[in-house]
Amino acid sequence: MAGKHINLTLKVWRQKGPQDKGGFAEYKANNVSEDASFLEMIDAVNEELISKGDDPIAFDHDCREGICGACGFVIDGEAHGPMKSTTVCQLHMRNFVDGAVLTIEPFRAKAFPVIKDLMVERSAFDRVISAGGYISQNAGNPVDANAILVPKADADEAMSSATCIGCGACVAACKNASAALFTSAKISHMALLPQGQVERKERALRMVAQMDAEGFGSCTTTGACEAACPKDIQLTNISRMNREFFVASTTKRPKHSDGGAG
Amino acid sequence: MANKLDSKIPSGPIESKWSDTKFDYKLVNPANKRKHSVIVVGTGLAGASAAASLGELGYKVKAFCVHESPRRAHSVAAQGGINAAKNYQNDGDSTYRLFYDTVKGGDFRAREANVYRLAEVSANIIDQMVAQGVPFAREYGGTLANRSFGGAQVSRTFYARGQTGQQLLLGAYSEMMRQVDAGTVELRYRREMLDVVVIDGKARGIIVRNLLTGEIESHEADAVVIASGGYSNVFFLSTNAMNCAVTAAWKAHKRGAYFANPCYTQIHPTCIPVHGENQSKLTLMSESLRNDGRVWVPKAVGDKRHPNDIPENERDYYLERVYPSFGNLAPRDVASRQAKYRCDEGRGVNETGKAVYLDFADAIKRLGQDKISERYGNLFEMYDKITGQNPYKQPMMIYPAPHYTMGGLWVDYNLETTIPGLFCAGEANFSDHGANRLGASALMQGLADGYFVLPYTLGNYLGGTKLDKVTTTHDAFKAAADGVKTEITKMMNIKGNRTVDSFHKELGNIMWENCGMGRNEAGLKKALQEIPKLKEEFWNNVRIPGDANYLNVELEKAGRVADFIELGELMCRDALERKESCGGHYREEYQVDGEAKRDDENFCHVAAWEYTGDNKPEVRHKEELTFENVHLATRSYK
């Protein structure tokens, strides 16, 4: 390939396990093709490390198409690196200058314990979803899809919120490690659709409570999450979540114990 | 032995097979359902929807995935859409037409009864997904929008921007998480299935490695569902996510489940071309782009001008020229092969000569940039990020790449493998797509299997099978767990000189060169010489750093590559035996003017392979296919 090649110095956070103290180690990434992605650059560094008998740098990744949300770490202080609206797997080396020194470290948050090196545990997100990020529709007997009309504008806005990949960059970018952007995106997606109305209040209350229980910090609306989000999830979602939560906490009626679900 | 392949296709007219069978299936009383446990391996569309539905019915479900979260399953990456015979457009669609298109598109190598059922439940899938809040694209009046996809002349594809797979997966995932909340589904993530435990001839559990701690765990159940996806990563470079593997299916195969049509790999025509030696994977550009994009190459060999400088009359819009009625929407295998021909003729573009143009200039002129950006904006951005080129300003470059695998564990009509109690769903099984998969049909099959087929067929199995209670202290569990531990120890102790990836890349090269878009006897025979050598070297010279008792990514990869090597050999054998060209499986010896030449006389069957022991040749069994509704005919898209 005729593409240009560059040389880099990487300062990478190495941590053997959750209990290990961890620290930075320095590696050279030489002769990196500008067409390679950031993860492919680390692949090459890892191949060298393995050949020398060292432990490769552990990092989460999977689809490498910017959609699965598995990848993500901090490059020079920015979650997913310097490009706007880009996951690290979609970040290409042509965006870096020859000779640069890059600092690479994991997403840091109390609710995201480090597993190894750049890998963190994000299952707190699954528990937030499990606390109400769904619609109670049993399989097999719904009405015809077109019986539920959704204005295009609403469907589009719901889609824009639903597009969150759950990578955790919003948490990592937030000085309080708040999960407000992630949680609000799911609450918005469902609050905007007719299907999501029945459990709307319950959902807002439970998801927010779970988010707090997981140890995520409070939102102070600095907007760092929006700036770091690879999928351009908007801060307006947080406003919507706050409104949903406020309405739910002031108007929700208690569950009746008589009668049951039928 | 061949009698093991009882496809259990119900009798009667195709239109009523499924409804009659559902009535005949045994039921499990709701109060008894919670006494039955089911293991689901994989949490993509098929696995998550199966786990959600079974949990909802009241079964005790344990769901396993290798990922850190089920939301990362590779179904998330499907872009274009999902088919359903809704006929909302009033353009002539029907269950029968979707059935017809799928049987024909699969080049008459799929089971009619399965395909009809798939078409039949397709409409329910859309209803189901809409009801659970999937934000499909809508028209201004609020009704669902549709578009068309390769291989179809009607608009039946439902979509959510270019992220349909993501939205469907998040839908199925959230329904599963709802069951986790309800306590009917227990989720075990970062677990890799490394064996199936068979007791008294029935699947009764699995052995998994906890990828975080390295611990080998045993889990028992009354039935096991494998929904672990496809194996296209056997080619190393493919559109599959890095963790996609054949391991779960392959281990089941080694325990006695037949593996059907392994050589059926779909080559997707619209991927971003290979750029360099360090490349780790290929990125697909949704087939939906072919709705508005026109595919072309320069007419002159070696024309190196910038595409925007090549005038109209010096361009060859070859798909429109060769297939006037389908044009740019020709099926994937046809479009892929044509791209290869143009590049073989020396008219390929890019520095490598291995690319063709996908041009939106006409569409932008016709519809305006805003409309195009609304339809495909995220795909255009993705292309820009990867290549550094702006597809609004100049044509995209695309080339075919390994994508979906139609082969997989052999299953009968009930999605049960040759091991009783072991079911297989979605891409991991071989059913429904035949020799080629049409666009927007994978999501359909995954969800159909999980939401609408398994809840019935598994119930029938559990309701009609006497199952003794087993626990993980049973000898079969111990033996299987010991086997897994021994293999890991063996691998860790090799301490050789070559990295896991280097083996994977070498295997990928062998497979792509000899068992890829075009195959021939000489190439396949050569591959069958090279692969056993590679296998031997792997087991003597692979280097896995670290230890097995904690997170060890290289160890995970090594296990998967070891399985890919064995699968690769079987794929080549399968391709060698199939002396015909059909669908995505193109044997160069069997062609007419560059079109695939099928041999219905000798090969109108499914080839299902039986594992007979380490380093012993597998035995090929046949399931004859009959076509009573869609008559065998040469596929023509002209």
HADDOCK unambig.tbl for C-alpha pairs under 7 A between the chains (distance, minus, plus):
assign (segid A and resid 1 and name CA) (segid B and resid 276 and name CA) 6.11 0.50 0.50
assign (segid A and resid 35 and name CA) (segid B and resid 275 and name CA) 6.86 0.50 0.50
assign (segid A and resid 36 and name CA) (segid B and resid 278 and name CA) 6.85 0.50 0.50
assign (segid A and resid 36 and name CA) (segid B and resid 279 and name CA) 6.61 0.50 0.50
assign (segid A and resid 40 and name CA) (segid B and resid 278 and name CA) 6.46 0.50 0.50
assign (segid A and resid 40 and name CA) (segid B and resid 279 and name CA) 6.55 0.50 0.50
assign (segid A and resid 40 and name CA) (segid B and resid 280 and name CA) 6.40 0.50 0.50
assign (segid A and resid 47 and name CA) (segid B and resid 499 and name CA) 6.93 0.50 0.50
assign (segid A and resid 50 and name CA) (segid B and resid 499 and name CA) 6.83 0.50 0.50
assign (segid A and resid 50 and name CA) (segid B and resid 545 and name CA) 6.65 0.50 0.50
assign (segid A and resid 51 and name CA) (segid B and resid 499 and name CA) 6.96 0.50 0.50
assign (segid A and resid 53 and name CA) (segid B and resid 545 and name CA) 6.47 0.50 0.50
assign (segid A and resid 54 and name CA) (segid B and resid 545 and name CA) 6.73 0.50 0.50
assign (segid A and resid 55 and name CA) (segid B and resid 545 and name CA) 5.85 0.50 0.50
assign (segid A and resid 55 and name CA) (segid B and resid 546 and name CA) 6.13 0.50 0.50
assign (segid A and resid 62 and name CA) (segid B and resid 241 and name CA) 5.06 0.50 0.50
assign (segid A and resid 62 and name CA) (segid B and resid 242 and name CA) 4.88 0.50 0.50
assign (segid A and resid 62 and name CA) (segid B and resid 243 and name CA) 5.89 0.50 0.50
assign (segid A and resid 63 and name CA) (segid B and resid 74 and name CA) 6.64 0.50 0.50
assign (segid A and resid 63 and name CA) (segid B and resid 240 and name CA) 6.82 0.50 0.50
assign (segid A and resid 63 and name CA) (segid B and resid 241 and name CA) 3.87 0.50 0.50
assign (segid A and resid 63 and name CA) (segid B and resid 242 and name CA) 6.09 0.50 0.50
assign (segid A and resid 64 and name CA) (segid B and resid 241 and name CA) 6.69 0.50 0.50
assign (segid A and resid 65 and name CA) (segid B and resid 283 and name CA) 6.47 0.50 0.50
assign (segid A and resid 67 and name CA) (segid B and resid 76 and name CA) 6.82 0.50 0.50
assign (segid A and resid 67 and name CA) (segid B and resid 77 and name CA) 6.02 0.50 0.50
assign (segid A and resid 68 and name CA) (segid B and resid 72 and name CA) 4.84 0.50 0.50
assign (segid A and resid 68 and name CA) (segid B and resid 76 and name CA) 6.06 0.50 0.50
assign (segid A and resid 68 and name CA) (segid B and resid 77 and name CA) 6.71 0.50 0.50
assign (segid A and resid 69 and name CA) (segid B and resid 72 and name CA) 6.64 0.50 0.50
assign (segid A and resid 70 and name CA) (segid B and resid 72 and name CA) 6.49 0.50 0.50
assign (segid A and resid 90 and name CA) (segid B and resid 385 and name CA) 6.55 0.50 0.50
assign (segid A and resid 90 and name CA) (segid B and resid 386 and name CA) 6.57 0.50 0.50
assign (segid A and resid 92 and name CA) (segid B and resid 386 and name CA) 6.72 0.50 0.50
assign (segid A and resid 123 and name CA) (segid B and resid 69 and name CA) 6.54 0.50 0.50
assign (segid A and resid 129 and name CA) (segid B and resid 174 and name CA) 6.88 0.50 0.50
assign (segid A and resid 129 and name CA) (segid B and resid 177 and name CA) 6.84 0.50 0.50
assign (segid A and resid 130 and name CA) (segid B and resid 177 and name CA) 4.75 0.50 0.50
assign (segid A and resid 130 and name CA) (segid B and resid 178 and name CA) 5.55 0.50 0.50
assign (segid A and resid 130 and name CA) (segid B and resid 180 and name CA) 6.73 0.50 0.50
assign (segid A and resid 130 and name CA) (segid B and resid 181 and name CA) 5.55 0.50 0.50
assign (segid A and resid 131 and name CA) (segid B and resid 181 and name CA) 6.69 0.50 0.50
assign (segid A and resid 133 and name CA) (segid B and resid 174 and name CA) 6.40 0.50 0.50
assign (segid A and resid 134 and name CA) (segid B and resid 174 and name CA) 5.17 0.50 0.50
assign (segid A and resid 134 and name CA) (segid B and resid 175 and name CA) 6.15 0.50 0.50
assign (segid A and resid 134 and name CA) (segid B and resid 178 and name CA) 6.46 0.50 0.50
assign (segid A and resid 135 and name CA) (segid B and resid 132 and name CA) 5.28 0.50 0.50
assign (segid A and resid 135 and name CA) (segid B and resid 133 and name CA) 6.80 0.50 0.50
assign (segid A and resid 137 and name CA) (segid B and resid 131 and name CA) 6.51 0.50 0.50
assign (segid A and resid 137 and name CA) (segid B and resid 132 and name CA) 5.69 0.50 0.50
assign (segid A and resid 139 and name CA) (segid B and resid 53 and name CA) 6.22 0.50 0.50
assign (segid A and resid 139 and name CA) (segid B and resid 128 and name CA) 6.42 0.50 0.50
assign (segid A and resid 139 and name CA) (segid B and resid 451 and name CA) 6.47 0.50 0.50
assign (segid A and resid 140 and name CA) (segid B and resid 124 and name CA) 6.93 0.50 0.50
assign (segid A and resid 140 and name CA) (segid B and resid 128 and name CA) 6.63 0.50 0.50
assign (segid A and resid 140 and name CA) (segid B and resid 452 and name CA) 6.86 0.50 0.50
assign (segid A and resid 142 and name CA) (segid B and resid 127 and name CA) 5.83 0.50 0.50
assign (segid A and resid 142 and name CA) (segid B and resid 128 and name CA) 5.72 0.50 0.50
assign (segid A and resid 142 and name CA) (segid B and resid 131 and name CA) 6.31 0.50 0.50
assign (segid A and resid 143 and name CA) (segid B and resid 127 and name CA) 6.30 0.50 0.50
assign (segid A and resid 144 and name CA) (segid B and resid 127 and name CA) 5.34 0.50 0.50
assign (segid A and resid 145 and name CA) (segid B and resid 126 and name CA) 6.40 0.50 0.50
assign (segid A and resid 145 and name CA) (segid B and resid 127 and name CA) 4.39 0.50 0.50
assign (segid A and resid 145 and name CA) (segid B and resid 130 and name CA) 5.85 0.50 0.50
assign (segid A and resid 146 and name CA) (segid B and resid 143 and name CA) 5.57 0.50 0.50
assign (segid A and resid 146 and name CA) (segid B and resid 144 and name CA) 6.52 0.50 0.50
assign (segid A and resid 149 and name CA) (segid B and resid 142 and name CA) 4.64 0.50 0.50
assign (segid A and resid 149 and name CA) (segid B and resid 143 and name CA) 5.64 0.50 0.50
assign (segid A and resid 150 and name CA) (segid B and resid 142 and name CA) 4.45 0.50 0.50
assign (segid A and resid 150 and name CA) (segid B and resid 143 and name CA) 6.85 0.50 0.50
assign (segid A and resid 151 and name CA) (segid B and resid 140 and name CA) 6.25 0.50 0.50
assign (segid A and resid 151 and name CA) (segid B and resid 141 and name CA) 6.34 0.50 0.50
assign (segid A and resid 151 and name CA) (segid B and resid 142 and name CA) 4.38 0.50 0.50
assign (segid A and resid 152 and name CA) (segid B and resid 138 and name CA) 5.17 0.50 0.50
assign (segid A and resid 152 and name CA) (segid B and resid 139 and name CA) 5.88 0.50 0.50
assign (segid A and resid 152 and name CA) (segid B and resid 140 and name CA) 5.08 0.50 0.50
assign (segid A and resid 152 and name CA) (segid B and resid 142 and name CA) 5.68 0.50 0.50
assign (segid A and resid 155 and name CA) (segid B and resid 135 and name CA) 5.66 0.50 0.50
assign (segid A and resid 155 and name CA) (segid B and resid 137 and name CA) 6.82 0.50 0.50
assign (segid A and resid 155 and name CA) (segid B and resid 138 and name CA) 6.71 0.50 0.50
assign (segid A and resid 158 and name CA) (segid B and resid 135 and name CA) 6.39 0.50 0.50
assign (segid A and resid 159 and name CA) (segid B and resid 135 and name CA) 5.45 0.50 0.50
assign (segid A and resid 190 and name CA) (segid B and resid 133 and name CA) 6.75 0.50 0.50
assign (segid A and resid 195 and name CA) (segid B and resid 131 and name CA) 6.22 0.50 0.50
assign (segid A and resid 195 and name CA) (segid B and resid 132 and name CA) 6.84 0.50 0.50
assign (segid A and resid 195 and name CA) (segid B and resid 133 and name CA) 5.90 0.50 0.50
assign (segid A and resid 196 and name CA) (segid B and resid 133 and name CA) 6.86 0.50 0.50
